[in-house]
């Protein structure tokens, strides 16, 4: 993973991040992802395709530069957002497992 943020969804305040320095562009794209995620969630409500097997909301967005943004709801108002290079996203189940361990 290139960068990981733990966000409070409503205020878009990041509570924690990994040890690498915070890049304002990374923060901005994650903040925008929260907006998109909330907008889609409000439009489609509780559709099954935005939930994982543990009934947690999630979203995966692939950008044109080969970067993947993964948003995984940890609690009702907390979300973990990961920035991952496409070539490193070959085993998403390992990422899910690590997020579950983190939780």
C-alpha positions, 0 to 999 in steps of 0.5 A: 500500500502506498498510503493509508488513512483512517477517516471520520466520514462525516467531517472528513477528518483523518484520525490516523495514517501510516508512518510516511509523510502526509501528501496533500494530494493523497489527502485530497483524493481520499477526501473526494472519495468519501464524497463520492462514496457518500453520494452513491450510498445515498442514491442507492441506499443499502444495495447489496453491491456496496457491502462486503461479506461482513455487512460493512460498506466498501468501495473500490475505485480504479484511477486512470494512472493505475492507482486503486482507492479502497475504502472500507468501513471500519465502524459506522462513522470510521473508514479506512482508505488505502491507496494501492498501486494496481500491480499490488492489488492481486490478492484483495483477500489479504488486504481484507484480512489485514483490515479485519486484524486492524479492526 
